């Protein structure tokens, strides 16, 4: 099994994906263990002094003015975890919780938190045992970190609360730790606070969304190319010299992808035939511009994620010169903004795909295709309601595009009076990504059927490969009406699992 070694300088997106989705093992580097021990020595020295130090010998948030005596500090750290583990609502997905735990471990291993090496090792042991704390949907405002979600994870380290075992069964965390020979941690000064103060949940969801959207933007270029073929459109608008004079990188990449997918098609260039068109509709002609703008948004979001992956997010932090200083690095604004930007781009990409699908089904705009791509229109409804479903998904995506980060609600007796709502932005982006996949699946379903109805003209080798692969996946082609939901579900899985991109790239080579 692949092993990810965590050092002091952060982790990569591929590390997060390996641990969160593939169950990779986690190890601490010798450098990280040494840095942990050094920082802990600084915290221990400060804890022994009579002067109060925030997070070490004081309360938290609006209660930071109280100096806590040494005999109560262990209780303080346990209490912050217990009281902050106040999430509600449905359980969060296993991959999100694993990303959350791994990214908190990343910051702990930076040597800036003051956590003991044995606590970090316990975090790694829990991940390696396949134990997943029960984390709930609601509880994070995205400031002072993802407090409630991280608290539920810290509670498991203490052997309290509930967690899911590697067999998928939820049981008391203490039982699961005991079965795997993991001793519960006894928290000391600063450790409870250090386990809660991070942007780890929203960052983990951003990293996974970026990976999914990288594949979905390629999928969107493919479905757009299929629709262009089915509508007998022109590929002249994809010429590289046209995109070179408006040099947005994403636009150029999408146009190049579509051109590669359409190479060798007999269906393109018929826009001047029986019903001459000067130009194709915007949803066809401007596909690279819309998808390209989204690709450029992805590039910006990836840059923010890379910076955050290299960061140590905690408050207070231990500095190399021995100071322990308060800061605001836990604020989720940088991550929250790009999560919201991506939700906007996703909604627009889905919107343009739905418009192409609608065009394929309308006999007045489809240039010779039967109404709703039906076998016997009137007796058969064809794909009429598949487009309804797609339209409902697009409308939902527009609602999900309303930014969470533009909101703020004060907490902690006005001490935490401006929050990022980054966790909420991440949660709605996950829904948006799933819905975009479904929208593209409907376009794939409609466009592949429409291409097959264009008798006498051969599609491009790449689009033919896509149609062949989707048929082998159980998505049926033209014919009389049938129970449509299973076909749409199969198309959704085909797109979501990356099979559409794989089928096309087997012909074109890697897409951009």
N, C-alpha and C positions, 0 to 999 in steps of 0.2 A: 504494500500500500504506500502511496505517495506520502512523504513527510514534509511538513512545513516547519522550518526552523525560525523562531522569532528572536530577533536581536534588538538592538537599541534604536535602530534608525527607521523603524516603521516596516510596513509590509506592502505587498503589491496587490492589485486587483485580482490577479490570478491566484494569489495565496488565499484571499477571501473566498473566492469561488470554490477552490479546492476543499477548504474546510467546511464551508456552509453547505455546498451541494453534493460534493463527492465523498465526504467523510474522511478527508485526509487527516493523518495524525499530526499532532503538534508537539514540538520540542522546544525547550528554551536553550539559547546559545550560552556558552560560557561567559561571553561578554555581557549578556543580559543578566545572568545571575550575579556577576560581580557588580554591575551597576545597581541592581536592586539592593545588594548588601550595603553598598556605599551610601545610597540615599537613605536607607533605613537607619544607618548610624547617625546621620544628621538629625532625623526625626527623633530618635531616642534621646539625643543630647538636648534638643529643644524641649522635649517632654519633661526632662528632669529639672528644668529651670522654673523659677517661680513666675516669670512673666508669661501672660497668656499669649498663645499663638493660634490663630484661626485654624480650625480643623484638627488641631492637635490637642489643645487643652481648652477649647471653647465649644459652645453650642453652634448651631448652624442656621443659616438664613437670618430670619428676623430674631432668632434666639442667640445670635453670635456674641452678644454682650456678656453672657454669663461665663465666668471662669469655672472650669470643671476640675474638681480635685482628682488626684491620681487614682484613688480607689474606685471612682465612678466612671473612669474613661472607657474601660472595656464594656461596661453596660451602655454607655453612650453610643459606642460604635455598633453594638448589636441593635440598640433601639432605633437608630437611624435607618437600618436596613428593614427592620420589622415594620416600622411606621410608614416608610416610603413604599413598601410593597403593597400598594393600594390600588392596583389596576382592576379594571372591570371590563366586562364584555367578552366577546369570543376569544378563543386562544389564537395567538399569533403563530404563523407557520414555522415549522421546525427549522427551515433553512435561515429564516430571519433571526431566530433565537441563537443559532450557532454562529452566525455572522456577528451578532451583537456581543456574544461572549468572547469571540476571538479578537474582535477589535478592541474590547476593553483590556484584554490581555496584552495586546500590542502596546497600548499606552502604559500599562503597568510596567512592562519590560523596558520602557524607555529610560528608567532610572530617575524620572522626575516626579514620582508619586509618593515615594516613601513606604511602599508596601513591602513586606518581607518576602524573600525568595520562596518560602514554603507556601505562601498564599498564591503566588503566581503558578507554582507547580501544581497546586490543587486545581486551579482553573484549567490547566492543560489536561490534568488527569480526568476531570469531568467531561471535557470535550472528547478525549480519546476513548472514554468508556461508553460514549453514545448516549449520555444522560442529558436530557433537554429540559430545562426548567419550564414550568407553565408560566407563560407571559401573556398578558391580556391586551386587547386592542387599545383601550383607553387608559390614560394616566400620564402621558408625556406632553409637556408644553414646548419641548425643544429648547429649553433653557435651563441652566445648571445641569445640562445634559438630559438624556432620556431617563429621567429619575426613576419612575415607577417600573418601567421594563427592566432596567439594570438592577433595581432592588430585588425583583423576583429572582434574577439570576444569582445575586449575592446571597439570597436566602437559601438557595440550594447548596451553596458552598458551606453554609452554616449547618446543613443537615435539617433544615426546616422547610415547611411548605411542601408543594407537590411538584413532581417532575415526571417526564415521560422516559421510560427505559428504552434500551435499544430494541426491545420487542414491540414498542409502540403503545405499551400499557402505562397509564398514569398511576403513580403510586406515591406514597410519602417519600420525600427526598432522602431522609435519613436511612430508610431501608435500602434504597438504591445505592447510596454511598457505601454502606456496609457490605453489600453483596460484591462490590468491586474493590473492596479493600481500601477505600478512600476515607481518611479521617476527616471529620468536619473541622473547619477552621475556627479558632478562637481569636476573634478580631482584637487588635490592639489599636493604639492611637493612630488616627488618620485613616486607617484601612477601610472602615465602613464607608466613609466619605469618598475615598479614592475609587472604590468599586462602583460608584453611582454617577460620577460627574463626567459624562462624555456624550459626544454626538454619535455614538457607535451604532445605534439602531437605525437612525436616518441614513448614516453613511453606508452601512451594510446594504440597505435597500436600494440606495443609489447605485452602488457597484453592481448589484444584480440586475437592476433595470438597464444600466448601460450595456451589459452583456446581451440581454434580451433584445434591446432596441437595435443594437448593431446588426443582429440577424434579421430583425423585422424590417429595417430600412432596406436591406437587400431584397427581402421578400416583396416589399412594396414596389421596388423597381421592376421586379419580375411580373407582378400582377398588372402593373401599368402597361408594360410591354405587351402582355397578352391581350389586354383590353384594346390597345392601339391596333393590334393585328385584327381582332374581332370586328372592330369598327372600320376596317379598311383605311386606316389613317396613314399619314406620311411620317417616315422616320427622318426626313430631311431636317426637321427642327432639332434633332439630336446631334447634328454635325459639330465636331469639336471646335471648329473655327467660330461658330456662333457663340459658344459658351466661353471661349477665350476672351471675348471682348466684354464679358461681365464676369470677372474672374473670382467668383465665390467658389471655394474648393468643393463644398458639398454639392453644389449644382453641377459642376463639371463631372464629379464622380457618378452622380445619379444618371446623367445623360450618357456617360460612357458605359455604364452598366446596361441601360436600356438598349443602346446600340449593339452591344455585344450579344445580348439576348435575342435581338431581332435579326442578327446576321443570317442571310440566306433565306429570308421569308419571302413567299410569293404573295402574301396578303397585304403588304405595305405598298403605298404609292398608288392606290386606286381612288384617291380622293377626287380625281378629275374625270372619273368614268361616268356612269349613267346619271348621277345627280351631283354635278360638279360642286366642289367646296373650295373656296379660296384658302381657308384655314380650318384646322380641327378646333373643336371646342377647347376652352381653357383647361378643363379637367384632364384632357389628353395632351394638349400642346404644352401646358405649363407644369406637367408632372415633375420634371427635373428641378424646376425652380422651387416648388413647394417642398418636395422631399429633400432637396439640397439645403434649404434653410434649416430644416430639422437636423440634418447631418451636422451642420455647423454649430447648432445648439448642443448636439451631442459632444462635439469636440470641446466646447467650453466647459460643459459639465464634467467631462473626463479630466480636464485640467484641474478643476476644483477638487474632484475626488482624489487625484494623485497627491495634491498638496495636503489634504486632510489625512490621507493614509500615512503620510510622513510626519504627522503632527503628534504631539503629546498633549492631550486635552484633559486637564484636571484643574481643580482649584481647592486649596493653594497648590503651587508646584515647588518642587525642590530644585534649586539652581546649582550649577557646578561649584559656585563659590560658597556654598553652604547656607545661603539664604532660603527661607521658605516664604514665598510671596503670593498674595492674592492676585487674581486677574479675572478677566472676563472671557477667556478662550473657550469656555464651554458653550458660549452662545452659538446657536445653530444657524444664524443668518446666511453664511456663505453656502451651506449645503441646502438649506430650505429654498433659497432663491432658485438654484438650478433644478431642484426637484419640481418646482412650479413651472419653470421655463419648459422643461421636458413635457409636462402635462399639456401645455399649450400646443407644442409642436405635434404631439401625438394626436390631439383632437383634430388638428388641421389635416394631418396626413390621412386620418380616417375619413374626414369629411370629403376630401377630393376623391378618395377611392369609392365612396358611396355614390358620388355623382357619376362616376364612370359606369358603375353597375346599373344605376337607373337609366342611363343612356342606352346600355346594351338591351334593356328590357322594353324600351319604348319604340314601337314600330315606326313612329314618325321621325325618330332621330338615330335609329340603329343602322340605316342604310341597307335595308333588305332582310334583316333578321325577323323571324316570326315574333308576334307579340308575346312578351314575357318568356321568350325562348321555349314556348309551349309546343308540345307535339301536335295537338289538335286544339288550337286556341278556341276557347268557349266551352268545350268539353273539359279541356285541361287548363289549369291556372298557371302551369309552369313555375317560374321562380318569383312570382308576384310577392308572395309573403316572405320569401327569403330576403327580399329587399326591404320589407317592412321591419324585419328583425334587425337588419343592418342599420336602417334609419334610427331605430330605437337605441341601438348601441352608440351611434354617433351623437344623438341628443344627450345621452348620458355622459359621453366624453366631453361635451361642451360644458356640462355642469361641473365635471371633475377638473376642468381647466381653470375654474375660478381659483385664484391663488390663495393658499392657506397662509403664506408668509406675509400677506398684506394685513393680516389680523394680528392682534395681540390682546391678551387678557391678563391683568395683573394678578399676582399671587404672593404668598408669604408675607401678609400684612404690608404690602406695597414695597417690600425689599426687592422682590423680583418683579419689577413693574413694567418690563418690556420683554416679551418672549418671542421666539421665532416660529413656533408651530411647525417646526421641521418634521417631526414625527408624523403629524397629520398630512403634510405634503407628501411624505414618502408612502404612507398607506394609500392615499388616493392615486398616486402614480402606479402602484402595483395593480390596482383595479383597472387603470387606464391602459396599461400594457396588455393585460389579459383581454380587454375589449378590443383593442387595436388588432390583436391576433385574430379575433373572431370576424372583424370587419374585413380584413384581408382574405380570410378564408372564404367569405361569401363572394368577394370579387373573383377570387381564383375559381370558385365553383361556377359562377356565371360566365366568366371569360373563357374558360376551358370548354364549356358547352357551346358557347357561341362560335369559337374557332372550329369546332368539329362540325358545326352546321354550315360552314362555308365550303360547300362541296366544290371540288375541282381546283382548289388552290391549297398549296402545301404551306403549313406554318414553318417557322424557322426550326432548325434542328434542336435548339435549346428549349423552345417552347413545346415542341413535340415531346421532348424528353420529360418535361414537367407534366404534361398531360398523361403520358404513359405511366409515370410514377404515381400520380394521384389516383389513376384508375386502379392500379395494383394495390393501392392502400384502401380500397373499398369504396371510393367515391364514384358513383355511377355516372355515365354520360347521358346524352339525350335520350328521350323516350317518354312514354306516358307518365302521368302523375303517379307519384309514390310517396310513401312516408318520408318526409324530407329531413326531419331532425337528425336521424342517424348519419345521413350523408354530410350534413353540415358539421356534425361533431367529428366525423372522420377527417374532413377538410381542416377543421380547427387543429386537430392533433397533428396533421401532416405539416401545417405551417409552424406550429409551436415547437415541434421537435426538430425543426431545421431541415426536414426532408425536401421541401421545395427548393431551398437554396442548394442543397447537396445535389439534387437531380440536375439542376441547371449548370452548376459549376463543373459537373462531370463532362459537360460539352464545352463550356466557355473558358474553363480555368477559373481561378479565384476572382470573384467580383470585388469591387472596391468598397 
